[in-house]
Amino acid sequence: MSQTRLLALVGSLRAGSFNRQLAEAAAQTAPEGVQVDIFSGLGDIPFYNEDIDVPGQVPAQATALREAVTAADGLLLFVPEYNGTIPAALKNAIDWASRPYGAGSIKEKPIAVISASISQNAAKWSHGDTVKAAGIAGGSVVESAHLHFGTIGQRFADAHPREDAEALTQLAAAVRELVEVVAARVNA
């Protein structure tokens, strides 16, 4: 199999967010032959609106997202929990990637959802909402590649997740599981 490309979408827009750090650590754990790119600019994409989702009017940022999702073999969604649910920026990205209806760039794309929050709940509510939204949008959610990180404010307060052996092991396993699903689809 040639190079496998995974695209990470991070629901937190904060530059130093723990979810972004987890995405960076996941990219570090990628096995040989696997490239993980972290999409930047989710916050620059306007809210989905069918009135601007027409040829010649699609915002450049939304087009860039769709092209990145299309070019990827699989997606890693890193989701914090905002008021008990999925952050608007990540939900908006899923909405843009789901269009045109039935043929969007997310269609049948293998997806791993990794949630993390400062609470002990580990963002499980937003995780569930993300799984639901990605699945309804047409993605192929890989449940065996899911992860939940709780109390990240304490766990990663003094060190980046890439310095946490257990986190690296868990992230590597999730990436590997997603890559196996991608490979199985390619070889089917």
Secondary structure, DSSP 8 states (H G I E B T S, - for coil): ---EEEEEEES---TT-HHHHHHHHHHHH--TTEEEEE---GGGS----TTT-STTTS-HHHHHHHHHHHH-SEEEEEE--BTTB--HHHHHHHHHHT-STTT-TTTT-EEEEEEE-SSTTTTHHHHHHHHHHHHHTT-EE-GGG-EEE--HHHHTSSS-GGG-HHHHHHHHHHHHHHHHHHHHHHH-
